Amino acid sequence: VQLQASGGGLVQAGGSLRLSCTASERTVNTMGWFRQAPGKERELVAALKWGSTGVTQYADSVKGRFTISRDNARLTVYLQMNSLQPEDTAVYYCAAGWGAFDYWGRGTLVTVSS
């Protein structure tokens, strides 16, 4: 499975960005976004699992500001990021799999200026 991510960029604090991640195959039921800031560990930002036991998960630091959603027809997951803050600056990675994150896309850089 290949993942194509896009949507990063430079935005001022308080602004918004939307990240997109498209999977090449339907053999996944879990997709999510991770991020890694300079000098920090990679962390889960948001994840979505669909099917009989659907789950949506967010990091505490983004709850109420970020929204993960899915377009099943396009095999695409979106991460709408609002009220961005400088601490959201990181490389964001899309990941997917069947109940786990087995496949990873290239990172996309999000920079939030103060």
N, C-alpha and C positions, 0 to 999 in steps of 0.2 A: 504494500500500500504506500503510495506516495502522497505527501501532503504539501499543498501549495498555499503558503501564507502571504498575506499582503495587508497593507493599511497603516504601517507604522509611519512615523514622521515626527516633526517638531511642532509643538503646540505650547501656548502660554498657559500658565496655571489658571485653572478654572475652565479651561477649554475641553473639547471632546474629540475623540477619535474612534473609528470603528475598525477593528481588525477582522479579517476574513480568513478562513482556512477551508480549503476544498480537498476532499479525499478522492483518490482515483478509483476506489472500489467501495462497494457496499458491505464489505466483510468486516465492518466495525460497528459497535454499538455504544462506544464511549469516545468522546472527544473533549479536549480541554486545552486550556492555555496555562503555561507556566511562564515565569519570568526570572531573570537573573540580573541583578544590579552589580555594578563593579564591586568586587571584594566581598560579595555575599553569596550564599547558597541559592541554588535554584529553588523556587517555591511555586506551589500550585496557586493559581489565581482564581480560576473557575473551571468547572467541569460539568459535563452533561452526559448522562447515561440514559438511553431510551430503550423501550421494550416493555416487557411485563413488569419490570421493577425499575421504573424511571427514577433518576436521582439528579438533582441539581445541587452543586456545591460551590461555595465561594469562600475565599480567604476573608477573615474578619476585617482586614484592612481595606477591602474593596466593597463590602456589603453596602447596598444602598447607592453605590456610585456606578458599578459595573453590572452589565447584564449579558448573560450568555444565551444565545438562541440558535435555532437550527432551521435550515431550509432543506427538508428531506429530498426534494426533487433535484436540488443542485448539489447534494452531498456536501453542503457547506455549513460550517458553524461560524457564528459571528460573536465578537466580543465588543459590545458597545461600552465605551469608557467615557463617563461624564465626570465633571468636577475634578479633572486631573490635577495632581499635585506634583511638585518636584520629586517627591519620594516614589512616585510611580515610574520614574525614569529607569529603564531597563531594556534588555533584549527580551522580547516576548517570543516564546516558542509554542507552536501548536503540536499537540500529541494526540494519538488515537489508538484504538485497539478494540479487542473484544473483552470487555470487562477490566481492561488494564491499558496501560500506555505503552504499547509495543512499537509504535512507529512515531517518528519525530520529523517535523519539518525544519527548514532553516529558520533561524531567528529573524525577527524584524525589530528594528530599533525604534523605541518610543522615547522621545526626549521632551521633558516638560520643563520649560523655563520659568523662573520666578519673576 
